[in-house]
Amino acid sequence: MTNRRRFFHAAARLPLIGGLITGRAGFAAAKPRDFFSELGVPPIINGAGAYTMMTGSLMLPEVVEAIAACSRRFVRLSELHDAVGKRIASLLGAEAAMVPSGAAAALTLGTAACITGDNPEFIQRIPDTAGMKNEVIVQKTHRFPYDHMVRNCGVRLIEVETAAELERAISPKTAHLLFLNKADPLGQVKMAEFVALGKKHRVPTFNDAAADVPPIDHVTGPLKLGFDLVAVSGGKGLRGPQSAGLLLGRADLIRAARLNTVPHSDTMGRSCKVNKEELVGMMVAVELYLKHDHAADRREWERRVKTISAAVADVPGIVIEPFVPKIANQTPHLRLKWDANRIRVSPAGLMQKLREGAPSIELVPEPPEGVEIAAWTLEPGEAEIVGKRIRAILAA
Ligand SMILES: *Cc1c(COP(=O)(O)O)cnc(C)c1O
């Protein structure tokens, strides 16, 4: 059964949702309401990956059930934050944990924590950081679009390249040292040395590993190595709510991060709000992830890559490259390239035709000469459709 069908089956079993669907509580839902066709927003085949633009990954039915179950009662939000944080921390071997509204929010709240600590005046005043620690040091090769979430806190990013430059840049104004997990191969200062420098100068180190599960070692590894904070997306490989994430690390910093968001209203991180549904949904996603058969997933993803490869193999001029990204999105992918003289359609043209067809298919462009396909966000049966459609367009 596809995940989408499992979702609707699970949802239909729940009295509240079943009641909403049929309008008659207690009656079994014959046909769930089809919101996407009603709204004229057709579902897509996602061969691109766990991108926010494509709504991330699909939650497992157990996560959806947990969300629905928690939606029916009130609780004290802070008590639930405490309890969920404690459970997630113990599951992942972190000193402490919290659930913000995504890895982007984790970057903001973690940075705010390093700036304000538990100082109430500072917490009220940021992003005006006059007189506070308001510099973050980052390797030039580790700059990324999401470092805007760090800059939201009113800090200046100071770019360095070597370990010596990094040490010289550290001052009493340094809030933290920022590290992009997937950029580790690019930077001169590797992960272990980076952490050691932070410890030597007593400055927190902060690792963004947002898109780097699976495997979970990409999160637990940096924690064991001694990063003071680690940010993870909830709605990518962990398959939790798309509007949730994890901030893991040192207990005093997690406490300070919590002071910079809900239920406190006069805070910069108030907009990083999560409610009981995201909190418990995220916790259940982590629990499920740790029990999941990841080897079976991997075999299925590899089978899908083979299916698509086989479908296009006899197109004259095609080059087929299966690959697994090094750190982020470390799952089986496929790159297709071709000779523009032998195959007339351009990569952008192929993507447009796939998008316009039914069902609509999304891939990722690999400029200038090809496209990339992620296997892990395809649903059962979709690799066959993707292979056939690509072949038909390229061979035409
Ligand atoms: C996806 C991503 C983010 C943002 O994560 P959300 O959970 O969508 O907020 C931040 N950093 C990196 C490196 C990412 O890949």
The ligand as an SDF file (V2000), in Angstrom:
LIG
                    3D

 15 15  0  0  0  0  0  0  0  0999 V2000
   16.8330   22.2530    4.5100 C   0  0  0  0  0  0  0  0  0  0  0  0
   17.9370   22.9760    5.1780 C   0  0  0  0  0  0  0  0  0  0  0  0
   17.6900   23.9320    6.1610 C   0  0  0  0  0  0  0  0  0  0  0  0
   16.2940   24.3590    6.5220 C   0  0  0  0  0  0  0  0  0  0  0  0
   15.6060   23.3220    7.1320 O   0  0  0  0  0  0  0  0  0  0  0  0
   14.0500   23.4190    7.4900 P   0  0  0  0  0  0  0  0  0  0  0  0
   13.8210   22.2150    8.3310 O   0  0  0  0  0  0  0  0  0  0  0  0
   13.3090   23.4050    6.2030 O   0  0  0  0  0  0  0  0  0  0  0  0
   13.8340   24.6810    8.2420 O   0  0  0  0  0  0  0  0  0  0  0  0
   18.7600   24.5100    6.8050 C   0  0  0  0  0  0  0  0  0  0  0  0
   20.0290   24.1720    6.4880 N   0  0  0  0  0  0  0  0  0  0  0  0
   20.3180   23.2790    5.5180 C   0  0  0  0  0  0  0  0  0  0  0  0
   21.7390   22.9440    5.2200 C   0  0  0  0  0  0  0  0  0  0  0  0
   19.2860   22.6370    4.8370 C   0  0  0  0  0  0  0  0  0  0  0  0
   19.5540   21.7300    3.8870 O   0  0  0  0  0  0  0  0  0  0  0  0
  1  2  1  0
  2  3  1  0
  2 14  2  0
  3  4  1  0
  3 10  2  0
  4  5  1  0
  5  6  1  0
  6  7  2  0
  6  8  1  0
  6  9  1  0
 10 11  1  0
 11 12  2  0
 12 13  1  0
 12 14  1  0
 14 15  1  0
M  END
$$$$
